[in-house]
Amino acid sequence: MLDQLSVDSKKYIILPHFSFKGDDIIFLDKYKYFVAGDNFKLSNTEKINFLLNEGVIIRKRIKQVANKKCKDKILIIEPHPDDFVLSASGFVLDKEWRDVKVMNIFSKTLVANFPWSDKFFINESEFEKIRMKESSFAIEQYFEFKFESLRLPLAQKRGYENNFHARKTKSEPCLVEMLSKKIVNEMEKNNYDVLLCPLGVKKHVDHIVAFEACTLAYEKIKKQKNNFQVVFYEEYPYARNKRLLLERLEYVRSFFKLKKIIVKVNDYLQLINDSIMIYRSQFDNINSKQMLEVIKRDFEIVAIEEGNSENDKGNLFQRYYEIEKIL
């Protein structure tokens, strides 16, 4: 029976969403995610593999020796819970940082965005608590980084018709100013060397606000401190649309000279995939193996676009952009 299953805590982590009752897997104490029945006759190893693929358990993170050691401290801005793991984790995992903090901005959402809503009901307060629990688990427990959420409302809760409503950038100057001050204060108080922030692909309202706040913070900090980096990450799944990505890059390059940074992520592929599976409240129609193929394909496409040589065949890459100067 699953509730008597031997899960080696040195190798695996049971995600906090799930509990076992006999041979049933219960999601968020509300929904029978899996009912085994009499036909679920598997060995302990087979059951472990099944639970791994379903994202009920993940592999415990084994700290790898980073490709590059550095003495820098990095602050990561993510508009929503899961943006860091989906789009920016490769950059952070590629170095051994002195200090890492993830700052989440928008977490209050509409329960209509809950993908499991056709299976059971939760209210908005419960949904936000789940999202915060996932983020804390992923960032603080799994990666062992620092984490803070400002817990602000998403675009639709701020009066936008949808997340991609056609308003001009800097349409919320008070919010952008408030966030930029928060970022500047965090950078100065803790002496961060690198600010990692969203590029704003597809012009998601919340991502644009985060982008504008980060670039405004950059302009303020640059007056007192020259030796710090601002790096943009391409947001997935939006960056899969290359037309939108190129349009956004053209816009950003009208303000800043950018230097491209290519990060090899082969060694981090499984780790990135496992960290994505922690955010199970965000999706209900894809298992771990399928997710792995999706993100692997994203990294392969970057390798193709960057013209990887025969020597690089089979390698996987993520792409980032560092501000070199203001134009």
N, C-alpha and C positions, 0 to 999 in steps of 0.2 A: 504494500500500500504506500502511496506517496507520502503520507504523514509519518511513515516509518522509514522513509528513504534516507540512505546515508549520503549526505552531501558534505564533502570534505571542505571544511571552512578555510583550509589553507590554500585551496585551489579555486573555490567558487564563492560567489555572493548571491544569496537569494534576494531578489529585488523587493523593496518594501511594499509594492502594490499587491503582492501575492501571498496567499496562505493555502495550506493543504488541509483538506478534510476528507479522510479516507483516500480514495483515488480521484477525488475532485480537486481542481485548482480554482480557487476563488480569487477574483480580481476586485480589489478595493472593498472587500467584505460585502460586496453587493451582487456580483455577477459570477455565475459558474462559467469560467473561461474554458474549462475542459472537464468533461465527464468521461472517465475511463471506461466504466462498465466491465463486464466479464472478459472482454477480448483484449484488455490491456495487459498482456502477458509478456513482459519484457524483463531482461536482466537489469541489475542496478546500473551498469554502464550504459545500456541502451536508454534507460529512463533519463540518465544525466544528459546524454546527447539530445534527447527529445526536448528536455527543459531548456537546454542551451539554445536550440534552434527556435524555440517559441519565445525566447527572451524572458523566461521566468527566472532563470539564473544567468549570471555572466561570469566570465573568468575573472579571478582576482587579479588586480593589476600587479604585474611584476615590474619593478622600477628598472628600466633599462639605462645603460650608460648612454647619455645623449651624445649625438654626433659632435656637438660643439659645446664647450664649457664657456660660460661668461659670468661676469660679476654684476650684470645688470638686473634691474627690477622692472617688471612689466605690469601695466594696468590694462585690462581688456574690457572694452565696452560692448555689451551685447544688448540690442534692443529688447529681445524677448528670450525667455527661457529656451534653451537648446541651440541658440544661434552660435555660441562659442564652439560647442562640440561638433556641430554640423559643418562649420565653415572656417574656423580659425585655430583648431586644436593642433594641427600639424606644425604651424609656426612655433607654438609654445613648446611642443614635445621635442622639437629639433635641437633645443638648447637646454643646458642645465642652468636655470635662472636662480638668482639669489632670493627672489621673492616674486610671487605671482598672485594677482588678485583679479577676480572677475566681478565686474559691476553690471548688474542687470537693471534695466530702466523700467520697462513696461511689463507688468504681470497681471493687472486686473483686466479680465477679458469677459466676453459674453459666453454664457453657457451654450449658446447656439453653435459655438466653435468647438464644442466637445465632441470628438469623433465617435464616442461610444454612446451617444445620446439615444440612439435607436434601440439600445439594449437595456439601459437603466437610467434613472434620473439622478442628477446631482444639481445643487444650486450653484450660483456663481461664486459664493464664498468658499464652498467645498472645492470647486474647480481650481481656484487660486491657491488654496492650501496644498492641493495635490501638486501643482506646478512648482511651488516653492519647495515642497518636500523632495521632488525630483532634482531640482537644481542644487539644493543643499547636499543631497546624497551624491550627485555626480561630481560637483566641484570640491566640496569639503572632504567627503569620505573617500571617493574613488580616486580623484586626482591629488587630493591633499593640498589644494590651493585655498586661498582666502576667498570669501564670497560675501557680497552685499547686494540686496535688491532695494531699489527705491520705491518699488511697488506702486508705480503710477498707472493710470488707466490707459488701455490701448486706444488706437485712433477712433474706433467706432464708439467707444464710451466717452470720447471727447467731442462727439457731435459730427464726425465724418460719416458720409453715407456708406463708405466701404474703406478698406485699408489702402486702396490705390486711388483715392479720390484725387481728381486733377486740380490740386491747389499748388500755387507756386511754393518753392522752397523759402524758408524763413517766414512762413505764414503764421507761425506761432512764436513770435520774437521773445515774448516773456518766458515761455517754456525753454526755448533754446538758450537764453541768457542764464536762466536759473541752473540748467544742466551744465553749461560751460563753467559757471562758478564752482559747482560741485566738483567737476573734473579737475579744474585748476587747483582747488583746495586739496584734493586727494593727491594730486601729483606733487605739490609743494610740501605737504605735510609728511609724506612718506618717501619723498625724493625718488620717484619713479623715473627711470631712464627711457622707457618705451611706452607709447600709447598705441594700442592696437584697436582699430575701430572699423565699423562697416563702411563699405564703399557707397551703398545706396542704390544697388541695382534694382531695376523695375520701379523705383521711386515709391516703395512702400512708405507711407506717411511716417511711421515710427522710425524707420531706418534713416529717412531723410532728416528728421529731427535729431537723431543721434549723430549723424554725419555732420550736420551744421554745428551742433554743440561741440563736437571734437575739434573741428577746424577753427572755431572761434577760440576754444581753449588753447589751441596750438599758437594762434596769433598773439594771445596774451602771454603765454609762457615764453615764447621766443624772444620777447623783449628783455627778459631777465636771464634766460638760460639757453645757450646755443647747442650744447652737447646732449640733445635728446632726440629721439626718433618718433615720428608718427607714421604708422603703417596701416594701410587699408586692406581689408580682406573682402574677397568676392563672396557674396551671400548665396548659399544654396537653399532651395532649388532654383532660385531666380537666375543665377549665373549660367544655367544651362541654356538660356536663351541668349545666343551670342550677339544678336542684333542689339538687344537691350543692354548687354554688358559693354559693347563697343560705344554705344550712344552715351552711356554713363561715363565711361573713361574719357571720351571726347569733352564732355562737360567739365569734369574734374580737372582735366589737363588745361582748361582755359584759365584756371586759377593757380595751379601748382605744376611745377616740373616734377615728374614722378620717375622713380627708378624701380624697375621690376625686380622682384625677389622670387626665385624658384626654390621650393623646398621639396626634397625627396622624402616621400612618406611610406615607402615600402615597409619599413620596420614598425610603423605605427598603425598599419591598416586594421588589424584585428582589434587593437586597443581603441581606435576611433569608433569602430563599429559597435563594440561593447558599450562604450559610453553613450552612443546614440540610443541604444536599446533601453537605457535607464529612463528615457522620456516616453514611457509607454502610454501616458494619457494623451499624447499628441498624435498617435496613429493606431489603427486597429486592423489593418489589412495587409501587413507585410511581416514576415518572420526574419530571423537573424541572417540566415543564408541569403535571402533575397535582398535584404538591406546591404549586405556585404558586396553583392554584385553591383548594386546601384552606385555605391560610393567608389568602388574600384573602377567602374566605368567612367565616373566623373574625373578621377585622377588620371586615367589612361588618355582621356580626351585632351586634358591639359598637356600631357607629354607629347601627343601628336601635334597639337597647335604650336608648341614650342620647338618643334622640329628636332625631337630627340634623335641622336645618332644611333648607329648599329650597336655601339658600345653601351648605350643606355636602354637597349631593347628590353622590355619587361619592367622597366622602372615606372614608378607612379609619382606624380608631382602635384603640389598645390602652388597657387600663384598669389603673390601679394605685391603691394605697391607702396614704396616709401616716399614721403615728401622730401625732395631735395632742396627746393626753395619756392617761395611765393613769387608768382609772375606779376 
